[in-house]
């Protein structure tokens, strides 16, 4: 199936949908309704169609049967253990990544905007059952990092620790969300 930028797609086996923003090789980038950019293989997505076009779109059964008979199953791709453990979501909390105009903002307002963004993205990850999130906060004086640790400490189903040093250095924290928490 060929896709183009702007097509609306859904991800197979996950409750994720959005618009295609980039296409390269056999990979596409989808921007979800919540503004996250997520990368998927072309074989992991299907086009979203309005309900009226989905019902009884293929009434010719012979063409459907021929397509089934002649389709070939793609070979499974081995995923390296290192790639398997990569986080599903990255959130860059640098202020220039969050807002375009910070000229008239005080340090307090910038910090609150960063914390609100982190809280919103963490709540989104919990709702969408995304287990690993990396919050990129930078090194700086450590104020944002300390505030993030306080925020993460208020959640019972969350564990946080320094992110992969080789990839992020000291400027990121990885959060693991436990999915099956019993009250």
C-alpha positions in Angstrom: 0.0 0.0 0.0 1.4 3.4 -0.9 0.9 6.2 1.6 1.4 10.0 1.3 2.0 12.7 3.8 -1.3 13.8 5.3 -3.0 10.4 5.1 -4.9 9.3 8.2 -3.8 5.8 9.4 -4.3 3.5 12.4 -1.7 1.2 13.9 -2.5 -2.5 13.9 -2.7 -4.2 17.3 -2.6 -0.8 19.1 -5.1 2.0 19.8 -3.0 4.6 18.0 -4.0 6.6 15.0 -3.0 9.9 13.4 -1.7 11.7 10.3 1.4 10.7 8.4 4.0 13.5 8.7 7.1 11.8 7.2 7.8 8.8 4.9 11.2 7.3 4.4 12.0 3.8 3.0 9.5 1.4 4.7 9.1 3.5 7.8 6.6 6.3 8.4 6.2 8.9 11.2 2.7 9.5 12.5 1.5 12.5 14.6 -1.1 11.3 17.0 -4.1 13.4 18.2 -2.1 14.3 21.3 0.8 15.7 19.2 3.3 12.8 19.6 5.4 11.8 16.7 5.7 8.0 16.5 7.6 5.8 14.0 6.1 2.6 12.5 6.8 0.2 9.7 4.5 0.6 6.7 3.3 -3.0 7.4 2.1 -2.0 10.9 -0.4 0.6 9.7 -3.7 0.6 7.8 -5.5 3.5 6.2 -8.4 5.0 8.1 -11.5 5.3 5.9 -14.8 6.8 6.7 -17.3 4.2 7.9 -19.5 4.6 4.8 -16.6 3.5 2.5 -15.7 0.6 4.7 -19.1 -1.1 4.6 -19.5 -3.3 1.6 -16.6 -1.7 -0.2 -15.6 -5.0 -1.8 -18.7 -6.8 -3.1 -16.7 -8.8 -5.6 -15.8 -12.0 -3.7 -13.6 -13.4 -6.4 -11.2 -10.5 -6.3 -11.0 -10.9 -2.5 -10.4 -14.6 -2.7 -7.7 -14.1 -5.4 -6.0 -11.5 -3.3 -5.9 -13.9 -0.3 -4.6 -16.8 -2.4 -1.8 -14.8 -4.0 -0.7 -12.8 -1.0 2.6 -13.7 0.5 3.4 -13.4 4.2 6.3 -11.2 5.0 9.2 -12.7 6.8 9.5 -11.8 10.5 12.2 -9.3 11.2 14.4 -10.0 14.1 14.7 -7.2 16.6 17.9 -6.9 18.5 17.6 -7.1 22.3 19.1 -3.6 22.6 16.4 -2.2 20.2 13.6 -4.1 22.0 14.3 -2.2 25.2 14.4 1.2 23.6 11.7 3.5 25.1 8.5 3.9 23.1 8.3 7.6 23.8 10.7 10.6 24.2 9.7 13.9 25.6 12.1 16.8 25.1 11.5 19.3 27.9 13.9 22.0 26.6 11.9 25.2 26.6 12.6 25.9 23.0 11.0 22.6 22.1 7.8 23.4 24.0 7.1 27.0 23.0 8.1 29.3 20.2 8.1 32.5 22.3 9.7 32.6 25.7 10.8 36.2 25.5 8.3 37.4 28.1 8.4 34.4 30.4 10.1 34.3 33.8 12.1 31.3 34.9 9.3 30.3 37.2 6.8 30.3 34.2 9.2 28.3 32.0 9.7 25.7 34.8 5.9 25.4 35.3 5.3 25.0 31.5 8.0 22.3 31.5 6.4 20.5 34.5 2.9 20.8 33.0 4.1 19.3 29.8 5.8 16.4 31.6 2.7 15.7 33.7 0.5 15.8 30.6 2.8 13.4 28.6 3.1 11.1 31.6 -0.7 10.9 32.0 -1.0 10.3 28.3 1.5 7.4 28.5 -0.4 5.9 31.4 -3.7 6.2 29.5 -2.3 4.7 26.3 -0.4 2.0 28.3 3.0 3.1 27.1 5.5 1.5 29.5 8.7 3.5 28.9 9.1 7.2 28.5 12.3 9.2 28.4 12.1 12.8 29.6 15.0 14.9 28.2 15.6 17.7 30.7 19.2 18.6 30.1 22.0 19.0 32.7 21.8 22.7 33.7 21.6 23.4 37.4 19.4 20.4 38.1 16.2 22.3 39.1 14.0 20.7 36.4 15.5 17.3 37.2 14.7 17.7 40.9 11.1 18.8 40.2 10.6 15.9 37.8 11.8 13.4 40.4 9.3 15.0 42.9 6.5 14.7 40.3 7.3 11.1 39.4 7.5 10.2 43.1 3.8 11.1 43.5 2.8 8.2 41.2 2.5 4.7 42.8 2.8 2.9 39.4 5.9 4.7 38.2 9.6 3.9 38.6 12.2 6.4 37.4 16.0 6.2 36.9 18.7 7.8 34.7 18.2 7.1 31.0 20.8 5.4 28.8 24.1 7.4 29.3 25.5 6.5 25.9 22.5 8.0 24.2 21.4 10.9 26.5 24.3 11.6 28.8 23.3 12.9 32.2 20.5 15.0 30.8 17.6 12.5 30.7 15.4 10.4 33.0 13.7 7.2 32.0 10.3 6.4 33.5 8.8 2.9 33.6 5.1 2.7 34.1 3.7 -0.5 35.8 0.6 -1.5 33.9 -1.1 -4.0 36.1 -1.1 -2.2 39.5 -3.5 -3.8 42.1 -5.2 -1.3 44.4 
